[in-house]
Amino acid sequence: MASALARPLITVYSEKNEKTGTSVHLPVVFKAPIRPDVVSFVHHQMSKNRRQPYAVNKDAGHQTSAESWGTGRAVARIPRVRGGGTHRSGQGAFGNMCRGGRMFAPTKTWRRWHRRINVNQRRFALVSSIAASGVPALVMSKGHMVHDIPELPLVVSDKVQSFNKTKQAVIFLRRIKAWTDVQKVYRSRRLRAGKGKMRNRRRVQRRGPLIIYGEDQGLKLAFRNIPGVDVCSVKKLSLLKLAPGGHVGRFIIWTESAFRALDAIYGTWSSPSSEKKDYNLPTPKMTNTDLSRLLKAEEIRKVLRTPNKRPVRAVRKLNPLRNVRAMLKLNPYAAVLKRKAILTIQKKHLDKQEFLAKKTGVPLQKTKQQVRYEQLIQKRKEAIQKSKAAKPKTAKKAKKAPAAK
Amino acid sequence: MAGIPAHLSWAIIRNNNAFLVKKRNIKKPFSTEPSNLSNLASFRFNGLIHKKTLGVEPAKEGKGFQLVWKKTRNQHKLSKLTNKTTMKAGPRRSLYKLRRFIVKNGYRKDLTKAALRRASAVLKSQRPVPAKKNRPKKTE
């Protein structure tokens, strides 16, 4: 089984979706750790950087010379507009609760609109999203219709870079089977929900494939009018395009020169990047992330203790003084004592009844059990006497017999 | 090529993907991806992350079902990834064939029951619906 860090050969496809003879080794970027948390964080920070400030007029609500009337006038103490002769006079002013007053905490232009992100974090996020774009499961889960494309990552010959007609671009996308993704964009065109409609953000649509090129020889012009398709140079990759929405797994179409440039731009683990100063790919925390294989691996199994298939559960403690079985568990002789006690009581009861019966002369009506018990005792006595008589009498036994009872 | 192992992908995707469907008052979310046998969003049933996946769909002609499964080699060549066979024979035979396929090939044996269930459900839906008897109207 090839290791997770093996680098397979990716075939380059012509613009007609035929295999050209060339193939490229998968750039090591695609093996970088995929960290959706980092990508999400960096994306959210980055997306704040395109914001335009908004604020309320700094004079708003203060262009009056209102003053409070003070107490004693049977009105609220809010500052009121001076003068007379108009509706406005005597109205409350300045407060956020007043009509025509300034708002609470008026928004300022010097709000911190932009965010800086550490360079290494930015690069980490970028590298993660490139890696994720090479995983079919992740790209499909993002919703891109990539069932019929020849290979992922999709690398196409450099001829694409010299397209300058949209027609050529469309034919290319059709041949490569990326057109279904574009069709999905068409079908997803709708009006935005909410007030954005009246704020020049009326229409919304899905994102389609991203085309990353090495050199623009007209490519941008060809692809720019196709809805959903974005175009990007390898040298200027942007997280906002690689992980739109902060989610990894965009469908990317690479041109051959772009693909080959990746190793130089991001480096491999053994050699640092030649384009970026002092940069090397992030090292993953786990080299082998296949959990199911790890759990079945001999090296791990050997060190584990045997599985505890029957965990001992805590049992409720029962009071032996109240619960017979708990008592018996601790002291089995308790059964004997109890039985003895019960039988003694029964015997005493019976004796009393017999005594009374004798006294009153009324013959006692014995229960069946009592009768049988008496019979049993009789039988036993006879049996014992019999066995005693049957035994040969030795000197020892003769001595013991009188001592016993 | 092991590629990205299933557990990693699942950790990335589980709460956040295009096929996730959450409904009110239902704790476990559904999933609409094509090769999911139970339509539930779960690691085991997900149709995208695993190396081997099973899909059971109704056959296009309207009779029988189609079994879709992933080839184990060349997982990144997407157009050549899936194999399909249609099972058109009667229900007993098709289900038998389905079960044989899964068990004898050892292809995701943990999904046998789910696959059989789904196939039976498909076949049942293709049977003509029994006409309802017209109940005589009760006179008051």
Interface residues (C-beta under 8 A of the other chain):
Chain A: M1 A2 S3 A4 A6 P8 I34 P36 A132 G134 V135 P136 A137 L138 M140 S141 K142 G143 V146 H147 D148 I149 P150 E151 L152 P153 K177 H247 V248 T289 D290 L291 S292 R293
Chain B: M1 A2 G3 I4 P5 A6 H7 L8 S9 I12 I13 N16 N17 A18 F19 E33 L48 I49 Q75 H76 K77 L78 S79 L81
